[in-house]
Amino acid sequence: MNNSIKSRQQILDKLGIVSLNDMQQQAHSAITNHRDTVIISPTGTGKTLAFLLPVIELLNPSITEVQALILVPSRELAIQIEQVIREMGTGYKANAIYGGRAGAKDREDLSHTPAILVGTPGRIADHLRRETFDPSFIKTLILDEFDKSLETGFEKEMKEIVYALPHVGRNILTSATFKAEVPSFVGLQDPQVLKFEKKTDSVLQIKTLASDSKNRFLNLEQIIARTNKGNGIIFCNFKDSIEEVSEFLNGKNISHSVFYGGLEQRDRERALIKFRNGTHQLLLATDLAARGIDVPELDFIIHFELPFHKEEFTHRNGRTARMHADGTAYILHNKKYKLPDYIENSTPLEYSERLKVDQVQKWETLFISGGRKDKISKGDIAGLFFKQGNLDKNELGNIELKQDCAFVAVPFEKAYQLCQDLNNSRIKKRKVRIYRLD
């Protein structure tokens, strides 16, 4: 084995994981020993690592073409999986390609062929037609959140991709939906089907606040006041609802990020960055955010509008009370209508005039105009802020390093001065611009 290729234990050590959970152990065994595996497990249980570990072990370090293809329903999930692989430090190259970014950027990434290619079906199918990469070495196909890809209209492209891969000998399908129907065009042969219920050692509380339609925004403010400055997602069903809620929150000076399908890719990515690093503690989102994207452990979620189906209600709630943590799901509902029958054991709340939102912004996000392609590391960025920015270690927040830029969280009250002091500094001999991210 190439010395740069890491063992499973080395990867787990790098991730700070002592042991795999039961689902991950069973998935590892099934994927390693069988041609086809289907993993059905709730959101937040570690499915990504469950399939990545055995897939990486199955790669051949002497082959310089794409060996594993991961199809995902959204750009955010593609980016997340690429980031997880980077953090694993496997020694193998991985790239994510997806709609919403320049095709030239894809071609540049694919000119240095990755061992693992992650992408949305539309963009992968397009590159197969253009013969941007050679599919003949792909031995493993992963359809992550396969039911979501089918729901979002990718069936035609998924079929095209499956039929274009002549030498696939291993299929892995994952979903968080227990009723998900495996598509016949994948051609599974006696698959190992692993189904895992959510563990009961986490506790989800469901609390409801009833109102008439004219008081919905005031009641939303009430719920935010009750959350005690935790991290949470406010779910809406439509873009128009998000815009109305965002306008209300802005009028109340309640900071938040917004995330929905119609946003430009750059804006969606930056919304998640601010939410992950604590600049914003609220994320206002459609159901696109309920599955797949990489966000921190949530203290609560708020159903500003209930979803249309029980499954989506479950997926939303799966963002809180994950693994061994407790969480709360708040429901705003019209008092004229009865709650759906699938909502059980909920606790009604009373409106209180005394409750007010007390939001204090702790972090601010700074943009840095240099990234991986400039050979800049997280350690280089930390060194700049410690040495020239005079920050203490507990004053440097999350650093996210991208291909051509980086984002760093710093104390809100020090952000302006840091920009003044550090803008046009040099990192790895490259002069970088540093400014606050709007």
QUIMOLIN-V912460 format. One record per run of one state. SS is the DSSP state (H for helix, E for strand, - for the rest). FROM is the first residue (numbers start at 0). LEN is the number of residues. If there is no record, write none. Layout:
# QUIMOLIN-V912460
<<SS FROM LEN> <SS FROM LEN>>
This chain:
# QUIMOLIN-V912460
<<- 0 7> <H 7 8> <- 15 6> <H 21 12> <- 33 2> <E 35 6> <- 41 5> <H 46 11> <- 57 10> <E 67 5> <- 72 2> <H 74 14> <- 88 5> <E 93 4> <- 97 5> <H 102 9> <- 111 4> <E 115 5> <H 120 10> <- 130 4> <H 134 3> <- 137 2> <E 139 4> <- 143 2> <H 145 6> <- 151 3> <H 154 9> <- 163 6> <E 169 6> <- 175 8> <H 183 3> <- 186 5> <E 191 5> <- 196 7> <E 203 8> <- 211 1> <H 212 14> <- 226 5> <E 231 4> <- 235 3> <H 238 13> <- 251 5> <E 256 3> <- 259 5> <H 264 12> <- 276 5> <E 281 4> <- 285 1> <H 286 3> <- 289 8> <E 297 1> <- 298 1> <E 299 4> <- 303 6> <H 309 8> <- 317 2> <E 319 1> <- 320 6> <E 326 8> <- 334 11> <E 345 3> <- 348 14> <E 362 6> <- 368 3> <H 371 3> <- 374 3> <H 377 10> <- 387 5> <H 392 3> <E 395 6> <- 401 4> <E 405 6> <H 411 11> <- 422 2> <E 424 3> <- 427 2> <E 429 3> <- 432 1> <E 433 3> <- 436 2>>
